Amino acid sequence: MRLSRHLLKRIFVIVSVLALLLFIFIIGLSYNIKNKTEAYIFDTIKEVPKTYTVIVLGASVKRNGELSTMLRDRVESALYLYRQKKVKRFLLSGDNATTNYNEPGAMKKYLLERGVPEEDIFMDFAGFDTYDSVYRAAYIFEVDQAIVVSQRFHLPRAIYIAREMNLDFYGYNGDRRNYELESRNRFRELIANIKAWGELLINKEPHFKGKKVPITGKNN
């Protein structure tokens, strides 16, 4: 049975209105997240408050174990905070879903090669996404105040999640250059904001919890 012109027109109008409402929600949510977190994100080290912990959020690692450009810049920025006595301990949070892929391990190796004592480096192997990294930082490693290092496009979502969890987290911009596919990353962030909003709405638990490893204690 063929749909009448009138019915098709109504369907088109309804779909168009829904699409417009979704677009308004996405843009509004992005603006709200940026507005709520701007005061807690810093571009220069002078602005950054001293905290015990710096959290480095994971990004891709190459097949040979080298850090991607984006991840290397995050780790270098965290190392700069450490050397400037802004932080005392690292929490390296990333994906280690398989034996052949290990973001925290690659970050740790990078820091060890640059003279950071092993006792100052903690690793979270189940930081599969930003929400899990923030949740586990508080739940597993008992971090209630920290500097989070990532790229500028990513930090509002990370700090939004933390602040909605009542965590005293700040962001430090790890940008050291222009990155490939930066426009794509910014677009993806709009969608990721919806995911973060939904996770907070239902108080989602991370994929894994595990035993407590206080950041102020020993890492083994």
N, C-alpha and C positions, 0 to 999 in steps of 0.2 A: 504494500500500500504506500503510495507516494504521499509525502507530507505536503500540506497546502502551503502556499506562499506566505500566508498570514502566520502560520505556526513557525515556519522557518525564520521569519522576521523576528518573532518573539524570542525564539531560542538564541538568535544572534544577539539581540539586545541584552538578554540575561547574561550570556557568556561575556559580552563586552563589559557589562557593569561589574561582574565578578572579577574580571581581569583588572579593571581599573581599581577596584577596592584592594585587591592583592598588591598591586603596584604601590598604592598609597601606603599600605601597611608596611611594606618592605622599606620604602624610603623613610617613612616616619620612624620605624624602629631603628634604622641606621643612624638617623639624626639624633634620636634619643640616647642611643649608646654612646655616640661621640660626645654629646653634650654632657652626659653624666660622668664621663671619664677623663675629659680633657685636662682637668686640674691635677690629675694624678699621673700624667704622662710627661716625661721630660726628654728634651733633646740634648741638653748639655749636662756634663757631670756635676757642675757646681750646684745645679738645682736638685740633684738626687739626694734624698735623705740617707743617713747611714742606717743599715739594717744588718741583721746577722746573716741573712741568706739571699743569694741571687739565684733565681730560677731561670734556666735556659730551656726554652721550648724547642722541641725537636723539629727537624726538617730533613730533607732527603740526604742520604749518604751514597756515594758512588760505589760501584761494584768492587773497586779495589780498597774500599774502606776509607777513602778520603772524604772529607766534609764537602758538601756542595758549597757554592759561593755564599748563598744566603745563610746557611748554618754556620759556616766559618766566621762570617761577620757577627753573628749572634755570640758565638763563643769568644771571639776577640773582644767584643764590647764588654762581656761579662768579666773577662780577664782584666780589662782596663779598670773596671770598678774594683776588683780585688786588689790590684796593685796600688790603687789610689786609696786603699783602706776604707772604702765605702761598704764593703761586705767581708765576711769571714769564711763563709762556706758556700759551695756550689751545690745546687740540686739540678742534675741534668735529667730532663724528662723527655722521653721519646719512645719510639716504637722498637720493640724487639720481639715481634710476633713470630719470627722464624729464627732458626739457628744461623742462617746466612745473612741476616739483616739486623744490625744493632746500632741504633742511633746514639744511645747513651754511652755505649762502649767506645764508639769512635770519638765522641766528644771528650771522654775521659783521657783517652790516649793522647789527644791533641794537647790537653792541659798538662799532662804529666811530662810530655816532651818539652814543655815550656817552664818547667820548674815548680809547678804547683804540687805541694805535698799531698800524698794520697789520702791522708786523714781528713783533708778539707773537701774531698769530692764525694758526694752522694749521688746515687743513680736510681732513677725510677724507670724500670723497663716496661711499665704498662701505661705510659702516657700516650695512649693511642690517639687522643685528640685533645684539644685545649681544655675542654670541660673535665676530662679525666685527669689531666695533669694538675689542674688547679685543685680539684676535689682531693686527689691523693696527696698532694703537697700538704694539705691541712690534716687529712685523716691519718695517713700513714706516717708522714715525717713531722707532724705536729708543728707545721709552719703557720704562724698567724700573722707574721709581718715579713714582707719580702720585696725585692726588686725583681720584676719580670723583664727579661730581655727578649725582644723579637723585633721584627720590622714594624715600621710605623703603621702600615695598613692593618696589621694583625693585632696590635696592642689594645685598641679600644675594646674589642670583644673579650680578650683575656682579662683585662682589668674590670670590665663590666661583670663577668662571671664571678670574679673574686669578691668584688664589692657587694654584689647581691648575696653572697655567702657570708657577708660580714667579716671579710678578711682585709687586713690593712696592707694591701698590695699596691705597689706603684709600678709604672712602666718606664723602661729606659730604651730609647730608640736605637736599635742596632743597625740602622741603615748606614752603609759606608760607600754606596755607589748606586747607580740606577740598575735595576734588575730586568732581565728578560721576562717577558710575559707579565709585567707589572699590572697592566690593565686587566688582564685575565684574573690575576690574584685579587684585585679590588672588586671585580664583579663576583667572584666566588665568595668573597667576604660578605656580600649582601645576603647570599643564601645561607652561609654559615651562621649569620646573626639569628636567623629564624630558628635554626637547630638549637643554638645556645639558649634562646628565649624559651623554647619548648622544654629543654632539659631542666632549666631552672623552674619552670612552671610545675613540673611533675616531681621535682626534687629527685631526679634520676641518680641512681648509684652508678659508680664506674664499673667497667667490665670485671675488674678484680679489686679486691681490698688487700687482704694479707695482714701479716703481723706488723706491729708498730716499729718504726726505726726513727726515733727522735733525731732531728737534725743537729741537736746539741750534744748528742752522744757519739758512740763509735759507729763507723760505717761497715763493720763486719761482725 
